[in-house]
Amino acid sequence: MGSRSCLGRGLAWLELRLTLAKLYYRYDLKLMDDEVEWHRDVAMHLLWVKPKLITQVLPRAK
């Protein structure tokens, strides 16, 4: 790809990190299915096979 592939790549990564930080700061994320064991259920043969990650997003108490 090289250094000239995309001028906005650094800005895009910065925006993504900022958005995720705000999400984790403002909301509580709860995994709905506690029985998912990622080491057992995630397999890589030719492509990644991942179980569904169903979460509940709740506003944090202030």
C-alpha positions as CSV (number, residue, x, y, z in Angstrom):
1,M,0.0,0.0,0.0
2,G,2.8,2.5,0.8
3,S,2.8,5.8,2.5
4,R,0.8,7.6,-0.2
5,S,-2.2,5.2,-0.3
6,C,-4.6,7.4,1.8
7,L,-4.2,10.9,3.1
8,G,-7.0,10.6,5.7
9,R,-6.0,7.2,7.1
10,G,-4.5,8.6,10.3
11,L,-7.5,10.9,10.8
12,A,-9.9,8.0,10.3
13,W,-8.1,5.9,12.9
14,L,-8.1,8.9,15.4
15,E,-11.9,9.3,14.8
16,L,-12.5,5.6,15.4
17,R,-10.5,5.6,18.6
18,L,-12.3,8.7,19.9
19,T,-15.7,7.2,19.1
20,L,-15.0,3.9,20.8
21,A,-13.6,5.8,23.9
22,K,-16.8,7.9,24.1
23,L,-18.9,4.8,23.7
24,Y,-17.1,3.0,26.6
25,Y,-17.2,6.1,28.8
26,R,-20.9,6.9,28.4
27,Y,-22.4,3.4,28.2
28,D,-22.3,0.1,30.0
29,L,-22.0,-2.9,27.6
30,K,-23.3,-6.2,28.8
31,L,-22.9,-9.5,26.9
32,M,-26.3,-11.1,26.6
33,D,-25.1,-14.7,26.0
34,D,-22.8,-15.7,28.8
35,E,-22.4,-19.2,27.4
36,V,-20.2,-18.1,24.4
37,E,-16.7,-19.4,24.9
38,W,-14.6,-17.5,22.3
39,H,-11.6,-19.9,22.5
40,R,-13.9,-22.8,21.7
41,D,-16.4,-21.2,19.4
42,V,-14.1,-19.0,17.2
43,A,-12.5,-21.1,14.5
44,M,-10.2,-20.2,11.7
45,H,-10.0,-22.6,8.8
46,L,-9.8,-20.5,5.6
47,L,-12.0,-17.6,6.9
48,W,-12.8,-16.6,10.5
49,V,-16.0,-18.2,11.8
50,K,-17.2,-16.1,14.7
51,P,-20.3,-16.5,16.9
52,K,-22.7,-13.6,17.2
53,L,-21.8,-11.0,19.8
54,I,-25.2,-9.8,21.1
55,T,-24.8,-7.0,23.6
56,Q,-27.0,-4.7,25.6
57,V,-26.1,-1.1,25.7
58,L,-27.2,0.9,28.8
59,P,-26.5,4.5,29.7
60,R,-24.2,4.8,32.7
61,A,-25.6,6.2,35.9
62,K,-24.2,9.7,36.6
